[in-house]
């Protein structure tokens, strides 16, 4: 029902246009001369003076004519009985039934053509109902009785209820109550001297006095409070203050802009809708939503985009964020106050691209109160060659710059070295912290597993370091390279490249989802699901890995088994240990103070 409410104005507008076209349909047909005579009903004085005019009768005082049911009055007239016409002067008045009257200073009337040409101080009054009327003011009006149409061509003003319309040229039909205005058209409601509630400037306007509807054609501007609408084909309903427009019309309001193939706006409810290639732009908060349907509520600050929806966040200038989802919604809190903040919700098939990071997830929520972005259901984030995933990811921002990143449950971070080798860390939770957008610390807790490939000073790979622990802190230098690692008691092995066991090459939940990653701002539109069997599994409670490792160490090794290089030479458990990366890329065998 709510959708029908916004489509009804368009249906009414199209019916108005059809009536105008139907009314003009017979204009191209030849005019049929009237056979009715113009009768002189009364005149105080009647005389004929051939020296002054050879074909006219002079009428003076309370002159009254009748033609085809229409009475015409004046102070004096020249009556041309042979041509069935007259010229009337002074207090001219033409009355047609109980509803139509025309007054002016001069009237030229032809009974054959049924055409009345009234000049100077012309007022056409049409009674449209009990206590209501439409009044047209002009200095030059031609009224065509054959088509029941009056038109002016030297400027005119039509007053209809609370609406006032002015233009250089126009026409009015009492039969259909339709008007057409051209050149410098202006509509103001309510009437002056009251403060205008709505002002419309247009090149061409059709107006329906019955429905109080205006159809705007050509470049038109609508001003209504803080709202401005530009259209070249639109309808405005002056009583309900509904607006419907086609042809890429533009609605702006306090830094917000709504554009679409068709746009609907209701001032009373402060609700705007756009259909077809719709664009909603918020210059205040530096974001934009697009889709085939956009909705905006100015009273609450709520906005929505769906059907090929896209969100663009451009607060960082050219480094904008582009995101696609089935639906985007914006909620405003404390709206209209200095403490206003907004939440942005994205539902289903979310894909996001920015030059420095990319992401995919099922759903996403950004909370403006604490500048937190939360991604739900198998989210993945990429930055350069690094991939991060988990059951849920929270990113906190400071002035649009990332401040910290929390990955919750089944966390995995992967850094690609080549097509086979990947640095990998998994655990129950991972917290990463940033300074100026650059990572400086990653903290992983519970069930931590690490596969790390160190390099020597000549940038040659040494091997792979496999370590298991209950906690890990990884510190990075200014170039985002690992500076040192801190762990409590841990067990690990540094395998030479040619001796890496196949079952140690990848962690249990390893996955590289580069085929899902958005490649550019246009790649956000194509949703690519994960391959079968690579989605995260339901969370299960697992034993601490060190307990299993301790059990393994208690087992006696075969005598002929060669000893292996270990992370800390099979260190016994200690309270905490920090391992420094040496210049040759090895992890030091002794703790760093």
N, C-alpha and C positions, 0 to 999 in steps of 0.2 A: 504493500500500500504506500509506503514511503516513496518508492521509486515512481509510482504512478503520479504522486503529487507533483513531482518535478517534470514529468513528461507532459502533463496536461497543458501548461502554457504553450508549448510548441504546437500541440494539436489545435488549440484555439487560434494561434497565430496563423497557421496554414489555412484555416477556414476563413479568416478575415481576408487573406490575400485572394482566396478563391472568389469571395463576394465582390471584391474590387474588380477583378477580371471579368466576372459575369456582368457587373453593372456597365462596364465599358464596351461590352461585346457589340452593342448596336450602334456605337458611335460612327463606325465606318459606313453605315447604311445611309442612303440619300434621305434628306429631311423631307417630311411630308407637310406641305403648307396647311395651316389651319383654315377651315371653312367658317368658323365661328366669327361673327362680327363683333367689333368693339362698340359697345353701346355707351352713349353719354347719358348718365342717369340724372345729373344735376349740375347747374352752374348758375351763380347769381347773375352773371352778365354773359351774353353770347353775341358776338358781332363778327362781321366779315369786312375786311378792308383790302381790296385788290391792290391798292398802291403799296401796301406793306408786304403782303404775301398773297399770291394768287390762288393757292390751293388750300390754305389753312383757315380754320375757324378759330377765332380768339375767344378763350374762355377765361373768366375772371371770377374768383370768389367761390369757395366751397365746392370746388370741382370734384365730380365723382364719376368714375368709369366702371364698367363691368365687362369682363371678357372671360368666357369659359369658366364661370364660377369664381373668378378672382376679382375683388374690388380694389380700385386704386383711387387715391385721394391726393389733392394738391391745392395750392393757392391759385395757380393760373396754369393755362396750358394752350398749346397749339394743336388742334385736332385735325388730322389728315384723313378725312373720311374715305377718300378714294383709295388710299393705300392701307386703310385699316390700321392706322398707327397714330401716335400722339407724342408730343414732348411736354413734360410736366415740370413745373418749377415751384419751389417753395413748399416746405413741410410735406414733402412727398411721402406717401405711405401706400404700400401694397399689402393686402391681407388675403391669405389663402386659407380658408377654413378657420379652425380654432387654434391651429398649431404654428402657422408660419406668418411672419410679417417682415416687411422690408421698408426701411425709412432712409431718407437722404434729402439732399437739396435739389437734385435734378434727376429726372427719369426720362429715358428715351425708350419707348415701348413700341414693338412691332407685333401686331396681332397675327400677321401672316406667319412670321417665323417663331412666334411665341417667345420672343427674346426681350428681356428687360435689362436696360443698361442704366445703372444707378451711379451717380457721382457725388462726391463730397459729403463727408460726415455720414457715411453709409453704415447702417446697423441692420444686420440680418438676424432675426430672433426666431429660434425654433424651440417650441415647447415640447420637451421629450417625455414629460411625465408630470405627475402632481407635484408642483413646487419645484420642478427642475427644468432647465432650459439650456440650450447651446446658443451662444451669441457670437456673431462674427462682426468685427469692426474693421472698416477699410475706407478709402477714399474713392476707389474705383471697383465696382462689382458688376459683373454681367451674370444675370440669372436666366438660365435656359429652362423654360417651363416644359419643353418637350422631353428632356431627360431629368427634370427636377434636380438641376445642378447649378450652384452658384460658384463663380471663380473670380479671383482678384489677381491683379498683376502689377500693382504699385505698392505692395506692402500691405499686410493685414494681420489682425490679431483675433484669435478664437479663444473664447472663455467657455470652459465646460466644467462645471463644478469647481473643484480646487485646482484645475489644470488651466494653464495659459500657454497657448502656442502662437508664435509669431514667425513670419517668413516673408520673403519678397514676392513669392507667387504661391497661390494655393486654390483649392477648390473644396466645396462642401456639398454633400448630397443629403437633403432632409429625408429622403425616402429610405436610404440604407444607413444613414447617420455615420457615413464614412467621409473622411477628409484626406486630402493629399496636399502636402506642403513641399515646396522646393526653394532652394537657395537661402542660405543663412537661417536655417530653421532653428528655433529655440523653444524648448518646453520647460516651464517652471511650475513646480508644485510645492507648497500651496501658493495661492495668489499673492502678489505683492499688495501691501508692503510687508507681509509676513516674511520671516527668514526662510529662504528656499530650503526645502528638505531634499529635493532632487532637481537637478538641472541637466537638460540634454541639449547638446549642440549637434546638428546633423546637416547633411546636404539634401537628403530627401527623407520625408517621414509620412507614413500613412497612419491615420488615427481613427479608431473606432470608438464613437461616443457611447455606444451601448455597453461595451465591455471595459471601457477605459483602457484600451490597449493601443500602444504605439508600435509600428513596424518601422525600424530604422534601415535605410538603404543608403549605401555609400559611406564614406568616412564619418563616423559618429562617435561622440564622447558623452559618457554618462557620469555625472558627478553626484554622489549621494553620501554625504558625510565624509568619512575618510576613504570611501570606496570610489574607485575610478574604473570605468569599463570602456574599452575601445572595441568597436565592432563595425563591420561593413554590411552586416545582415543580422539584425537582432530585434527582439520584441520586449517591450517593457510594459508591465501591468501596474498602472499608477495607483490602484486601490490596494492591491495586495503587496505591491513593491517587489514583485517577482520579475526576474530578467532572464530571458532565454536568447542565446545568440549562436550563430553558425559561422563557418568560414574563418577558423583560427582567431576567434575573439580573445581579448586579453582583459583579465580582471586583476586589479592591483589594490592592495589595502595594507597600509602601514608596513611597508617593506616586504610584503608577501605578494606573489604573483601567480595567477592561475590561467593557463592557456590550454585550449583544446579545439578539436574540430567543432564541437558544440560545448557551450558553457551555460550553466544555470546558476542563478544567484537569487537568494531571498533575503532582503534586508531585515525583515522582522526577526527571522530566525538567525540571521548572519551566517547562512550556510551557502557554500559554493560547491558546484560539481562540474567536472569536465569529462567529456567522453571523446574517445578517439585521439590517439597521439597526445595525451594530456601531459602537461608539465606544471608541477607546483614548485615554486622557488621561494625560499625564505632567506632573503639577503641579510637579515639581522643575525640569524644563527648559522649562516653560511652552509646551507644544504639545499638539495633539490631532489624531488621525487618525480619520476615519470612512469607512465603506464597508460593503458587504454581506458582506465577509469581512475580519477582522483577526486577526493572529497576533502572539504575544508570547513571547519566550524570556528568562526571568529570569536564566538562568545567563550568557548572553552579552550581554544588553541589546538583542538584535535584535528589531525590530518591523516589521510590514508591514500595509498596507491595500490592498485592490484591489476591483474591481467597484463603480463609482460612488465612487471614493476621493476624499477631501478632507483637506487639511492646514490646520489653524488654528494660527497662532503668535500667542500672546497675551501675550508678555513686555512689550509696550508698553501694556498695559491695554486701554482701549476701542478704540485704534487698532490692531486686530489684522490680521494677514495671512491671507487666505483663498486657498487654491490647490487646483486640481483637476488630476488626472492619471489615466491608466489604472491606475498602480500607484505607491505610495510605499513606500520601504524605509528603515529606520533601522538603522545599524550603530554599535556602541559599541566603543571601543578603550580599553585600560587599565581595563576595567570592574571596578568594585569598589575602585578606588584613588582617591586625591585628584587624580590627573592624568587622569581619564577625559575623553574628548571623543567627540563623535558626528558621523557623516556622515549626511546625508539625501539619498536619491536619488529623483528623480521621473522616470518613464518615460512618454513618449508623451502628446501633446496637453496640454501643461502650460498652464494659464491661472491667473494670480494677480492678486488685487486687494487693495490697501490704499488708504486714503483719499488718501494723498500720492503713490502711484505704482502702476502696473499693468504687467503683463508677460505675454507669451505666448512659447512656444518648444516645440521637440519634446521635449527632455529637460533635466533640471536636476540639479545636484549641489551640496549645501552641505557644506563641510568645516569642522568645528568647531575643528580645530587652529589654522587661520589665519583663521577667520571669513570664508571666501571662498565666494561663491555664483557658480557657473559655469552659464551657459545655452548650450545647443548647438543647432545647426541652425536658422538664420534666426530668431534671437531678436529680440524687439522690446520696448522699455521705454518707457513714457509717464510723464511728470511734468508735471501741469498741461497747458499747450498744447504741450509739447515731446515729440518722438518720437525715439528712438535705436534704430538697428538695425545689425547686422553679421553676420558668420559666427559669431562667438562673443563673448559678453559675460561679463566677470568683475566682480563687485561685492565689495568688501572692507568689512567692518563693524567698528565699535568699540562694544561694548555695545548691539547692535541698531541703531545709528545708522550710516548709510552714511559711509564714510571716503574711498573712491575707486572709480572705475568705469573699467574697461578694455574697449574695444571693438576687436576684432581683425578685420582684413581686410574690405574692402568696407564700410567704416563710413559711416554717414549719420546726421546729426542734423538734424531738421527742427523749426522752430517756426512754428506757424500764426499768421498775422496776420489774414487773411480767407480767403474761399473760393478766392481766386486767388493771393494773395501768401504766400510762405513764406520765412523765413530758413533757409538750407541750408548745411551743411558736409559734404563727404565727403573721404575720404582712406584710406590703408592702415590706420592705427591711430589711435585716439583715447583719450586718458587724461584723465579728469575728476577733480578733487580737491575735497573738501568740508570745511567747518568747521562743526561743530554741525549737520550735516545740510543746510547751505546751500552751493551750489556757489560756488567762488571762482576756479577756473582750469580751462580746457579746453585740452589740448595735442594737436594733430593733426599727424601726420607722414606724409610721402611722398604725392605726387600729391594735394596739397590743392587743393580748389576751394571757393570761398566765394560765396554769393549772400546779400547782407545789405541790408535796407531800413532806412536811418537815418531818424530823426525830428528835426524842429527843436524849438526851445524851446517852441513852441506845440502840440506833439504832432501836427504835420502831417508826412506822408510827404514826403521830399525826392526819392527815386528808389530805384534799386537799384544796389548796388555789387557788381560781379562781379570776383573776383580769383582768380588761380591762383598757387600757390607750392609750395615743397617742405616747408614747415613753418609752423605757425600756433600762436600762444598767445593765448587770449582770456581776459581777466581780468574778473571780475564784481564789482559793488559789493554792499553789504549787502542791497539790494532785488532781487538776482539780475539786474540789468541790466548790459549790457556797459559796462565802464569804459574799457578800451583794448585794442588788439590789437597783438601783436608778430609780425613775419614777417621772414625774410631777404629777399633780393632777390625782388621779385614784380612781376607785371604785372596791371593791373586797370583797370576802367572804371566810372565812376559814370554810369549811364544815367538820364535823366529818365523819369518814369513813362510818358509817352506815347511814348517812343522806345526802350523795352526790346524788343530783338529777340525774336522768338518762340522761337528756338533757344537763347536765354540765360535764358529765364524759369525753367527747371527744370534742375537738374543731370542728368547722364546716368542715374544710378541713383536719381533721385527717385521716391519712392512715399509716399503718405499712407494709412496703414492704420487710419484711425479706425473703420472698419466692423468691424475685428477686436477692437478694444479692449474689455476687460471694463468694463461700466458700473457694476456694483455687486457685492456679495459673492455674489448669486444668479446673476449672469451668467457665472460661471466654468464652469458646467456645459455650456454650448453651445459646441462647437468650431466656429469659422468659418474655413475655409481662405482663403488668399490667392487673389485673382483670377488667372486664367490669364495667365502671362507676367510676373508681378510678383515671383516668387521670386528670390533671389540667384542669380547665375550662377556657374559654376565659376571659381575664381581663375585669372587669366591675368596674365602679366608684362607690364607696360606701360612705355613710355618715360616718363622724367621730364617733366612737363608744361612746365617752363621751356625745355627744348630746343625743343619745338615753338613755344612763344611767341617765342623768340629768332629762329627761322627766319621767323616771320611779320613780326617787326619789321624784318628785313633787306630785306623786299620793299618796293619803292618804291610809295608811295601815289599815286593819281591827283592831279593838280594841283588839280582842282575839288572834291576831297573836303574837306568841312569838318572841322576838328579836333574831337576829342571830349574831354570831361573824363575824365581818367584818375585812377586812385587816387593816383599820385605823379607826374603829368605825364610818363608814360613814363620813369620813373626808370631809370637804368642800374643794373645789379646792384651791390649793396653787401654787406658782411658780414652786417649785420642792421639792421632798421628797426623802430621802434615807432611806430604811428600812434595818436594820441590822438583820441577822439571829442570834437568841439567842442560848444559849447552849442547851436549851430544844427543839430547832428546830422551835420554833414559830418565826414569823416575828414580830419585835418590833412594838408597837402601837404608838410610838413617833418617829419623824424623828431623824436621826443621824446627828450631826453637820458635 
